[in-house]
Amino acid sequence: MTDPLLDDVKALLDKDFGDDRILKQICRACENDEVISNYERNYVRKLAEKYLGRRPEVTNEKLIVEKPIIQDVPIPETVSLQKTQSLQSPSSSRRSSSSSKNSKLMLGIGGIALVIIIAIAVSFSGTSGVTPTNTETQQPINSGPLTLTIQTDLTSYNNKDLISISGTSDTSGFVNLSIENQNNQVVWSEKVSIKSNGSYSTLAIAGGQGWESSGTYTIKVDNSAEINSSTFSFAT
């Protein structure tokens, strides 16, 4: 199945409509399955509507009405209260005084009590030296540098030249590209998708509003994690 964009580009080249340099670059990008910017697609579409009789694209959007989702109301669980009863057994001590007990028996009971006290003291001293261990572990922090590159095919361009922009990113999704003139004014910007191998590429045309002065222009890339930039010279 052929790409309609490629068919329009070839038809425009055959009939000598539009800028041959730009159309050939777009044709080469279609054949190599490269990223084609929205600016280039609109450029070919306008030429096709003007010279090839293509009808403007009309998109029909269907209105989707979302039904409100009624969430189930959780039923609170009944908490049963348990009553605890503490039984206390009264301790009763009976004292009996007997004047006929031997004094040696009293000394023996005192010695046994002393041995019990010493044993309890030794057990407490043995457990007091145990220190609790900290089971919490800290997660390692990844402080490695991120990789974001950007480059152009040339270091200098003239008016209406085609700028080929490419680079790599270790993130997924999109990168935001922009070109600023020597007055830090944005003269071009585009959102480009990152391929599965981490690379991205697009095309831009030098010239237009904001490109009135010759000098050094800065191209920037932003992947929401870091920003990188490069410069090139432009002559009107």
Number of C-alpha atoms within 10 A of each C-alpha: 3 6 9 9 16 18 12 20 25 16 15 20 17 10 10 10 16 16 11 14 13 20 21 14 16 24 20 13 16 16 10 9 9 14 17 18 17 14 13 18 13 11 14 21 19 15 17 21 14 12 13 15 9 13 11 10 8 6 6 6 6 6 6 6 6 6 6 6 6 6 6 6 6 6 6 6 6 6 6 6 6 6 6 6 6 6 6 6 6 6 6 6 6 6 6 6 7 7 7 6 9 9 9 8 10 10 10 11 10 10 11 10 10 11 10 10 10 10 10 10 10 10 10 10 10 9 9 8 8 8 7 6 6 6 6 6 6 6 6 6 6 6 6 6 7 10 14 21 18 21 19 18 10 12 13 16 18 15 15 15 15 18 18 15 17 15 16 18 24 14 17 14 12 16 21 15 20 17 21 19 22 14 11 10 14 17 16 19 15 17 15 19 17 21 15 10 10 16 18 21 20 22 23 20 17 20 20 11 9 14 21 13 13 15 15 16 21 17 21 19 25 19 18 10 11 12 15 14 16 15 17 15 15 21 15 13
